[in-house]
Amino acid sequence: MKRISLLRLVREVFFMFLLVWTILHVNFFVYDDTISSKGVNNISSIFHTTLLRPSVQVQAMPIPNISSSRTPTKSSFQILSNAIRKVSITPNHQIEISKNLHQKTKSWNLPSSLHVITPTLFSSQSLEQSTNIPSILSVTMNLTSTNTSSMIALGTTTSLVMTSLKSKVNGGFTSITDLQQAAKQRHVVVGVHTIIGLDSLYVEKLLGLNSSIHDYRIERMDRPEADCWMGNVFEYFDAVVSTDSYFTIMFRQNRDCYLAEKRFKSFSNVSNDMNIVNIGPYEVLMMNPNGADSTTMELVASQALYTVMKQFVTLLFIPQSLCNSYFIAHDYAVIRAGYGLVNLTQQDVNGFSYYFKNSMRVNHTYYDMALQLLKANISSNVFDSLGIQTQDKLSPQLSSMVFPASCYSCSTSQCMWEDRNSPTPSPLSDSIAISSAVFLGLSLLTYWPLLIIFRNKPSIRRRLIIPWVCPLFTYLIVLDQLFEVSKPCYMLHNIIIYFASMYNIVIYYTVMTRFTILRNLYTILRKCKTETQIKIVKFIVSKTFTITTALVLGFILSCVVALAPLATYREEFFGYNSQYVSSLVVSLISIIFAAASLFAVVVNVMFGIPTIKSKGMLYFLFFDDPFFIRFDAIFLTTGAILVAVSLFTSASMIPTYNGIVSFLTYALGFMYYGGVAIVFEILKILFFRAPNGTGEHWEQKLDDVSFMLLLKEFAEKEMSLENIYCYEKLKEMEKKSSDNNPRLSVSDLDFLYNNFMKPFCKNEINFSNETKKDFDVILSQCKKNEDVRYSSLKQIMMIPLMINIRDTYMRLVRTNEYRKWETAKSMLDGN
């Protein structure tokens, strides 16, 4: 059901945003997902299509074959086929029956306008599929007349049940009449689990509710699970309509999933906690006693019912130590046995009569035949100990057989949150938790030590807080997946994921926006016409403004995205829709920004084609991008592709794929946080070492015109061109006169201050406070007309300035372009 709901929601969002389906990436239920898709299709088809003429229909709802080795389950078709083979009839008759069971037929009308059945053509492939919830085979035989009032009901599949908490509503509702009486006196809220495929109108009629005499409200339950913030289903609703097959799952998921106080009793005795009222069937095994195939199908039906009943008995005696593997099927068998198993109760008959708008008579012939077969193959002591009954509570024998409370409705590490006596993951830990744990360990051992080592590299420093803060938010998601808080605290689980994801997105792109402005800063500043405009640009790209904006804006947007589901949480109890919308927003934002980053790189490459042709790809990738930002877009896009595959396909249904994608998504995130820069810094050390002696007499190279052009080009890419400008200005002042130590003018010093010293000036250099103070001293002396010489200025500014230029130079000598220049220089000097 959750997959159908998700697809329906995504189709709507697709037409709204012109984008396609969203992530998940997370399976919310641990039992076989075929229940979600196939179960709802079968169930929905029962009530939403019309029968036009007599037909043969086999509703195959497979039944598990229980064994300690978890052998493949038998489908209802297999059971029926085995039954046919065991019946003593002629081969030709067998062929004719098989054809009738598999031929494509047209539908026929039933008197009821409310509920209808879809004729289904089953292939051997579709019939081999199985679920974890057993049910009884339903076969509808050819009827001689559409108005036949005499149909024989053999048994039921999973029935509709109304459950209520005894401790909540005066001991709970023991019948529909109790619910009706309560609704006359006060407002009653009924929750309907949508997996049963029923609309509110049907439930209202089934419960006999009338708005003119009853005060009630019926709400759908997309997610019938407990939450540590929002309470559990049975406490929120006065009554819950579900199926007896799903009730055991719902009960376990709601009984004590809380981090603090236990608000629900353990699953030690169902009848002590809950009242279960059987209110109607899904399907009924019907036959026309006058049909041509009546004799054959009597034997087939009895054999099929016997096989079903035998498997129920087998389920009841599974060792309780195997709770992780079998408790759902086992508990269902116990409850079904306690409330009639395949025996037709009077409540079933009433439901059938209402359903078909005809009174029905009960014939237990085939049930009795199956019962005799069962007793013949199972010792009477074992069979009698089951205490099969049709009372409103379980017998002590059956109650004692229910699995203990330590058996939870999960097979993943989320169990550690529920079982306080043994807070450890189950042996069947899920792939996402495993991948999260592996990544957490590897990142702690590799990423952080390397980040500390290379923390002063410009490629790391230019990313500001990204390498330090974004991984911490990712760790929140990793820990959430590792400990699986989705089970006891589903809302907290979503809030953590949405909050952390959105915060990372805002921080990363805020810093990258600053980087883009810095990349084009010299061009932007040249277009600024006033000093105010220059100050504004410099303030926007300042570290303080960028970090503050990233943190504040990130917090606001993350709260909006993460807390949005709470607004509709009570209106649609535990509904998926609000979570899907929020998840869709985060996923789409991530994909859109990743696509925008890739688009920017593609455009950059297109404009850089002449450069690539003239200077090569290495120049474009490394010399022209010394901080490796272009590589970030590659990892961003790869991560977006993985997310898109998970969201827009059914790949997320594959556990191994989920584990691999989770690990790769975390790893790719760490790569564009700072991992790319770390990797290339390591590669530069290993393969791009500075030539020997490059640090000696390097100042002499500054007098070389070709070298200065190369240095200025590299400094512009590194965003440190202001150091070269200042150096050239100082050299110009030194050569202003023939005097080796010329006297400085006020205009010269004012120019240096306004262009390189003044806060938010055009080419502000990050001089120390001590340097700035010394400069202020000589400036004031010069304004007093004192004799201030160039040597004083050189002593103050040239030393820190040359340190900055030397840092740029030492990074330049590791590039391929420097090697080309050095080779050309050597050849010129040699000639």
QUIBELNOR-V378150 format. One line per field, one symbol per residue. burial: 1 if it has 24 or more other C-alpha atoms within 12 Angstrom, else 0. A space follows every 50 residues. Layout:
burial->???
//
This chain:
burial->11111110110010000001111111111111111111111111111010 10111111111111110000001111111111110010000001001101 11001011111001111111110000101111111111111110000110 11111111111111110010011111011101100001111111111111 01110111100001011111111111111111111111111111111111 11111111000011111111111111111111111111100010011111 11111111111111111101011111111111111111111111111111 11111100010110011111101100000000101111111111100111 11111111111111111110000011001111111111110010001101 10011011111111111111111111111111111111111111111111 11111111111111110110110010000000011011111100011011 10111011101111110011011111111111111111111111101100 10000000000000000011111111111111111111111111111111 11101011111111111111111111111110000000000000000100 00000011011111111111111111111110110000000111110110 01101111011111111000110011011001000001110111011101 1101111111111111110011000000000
//
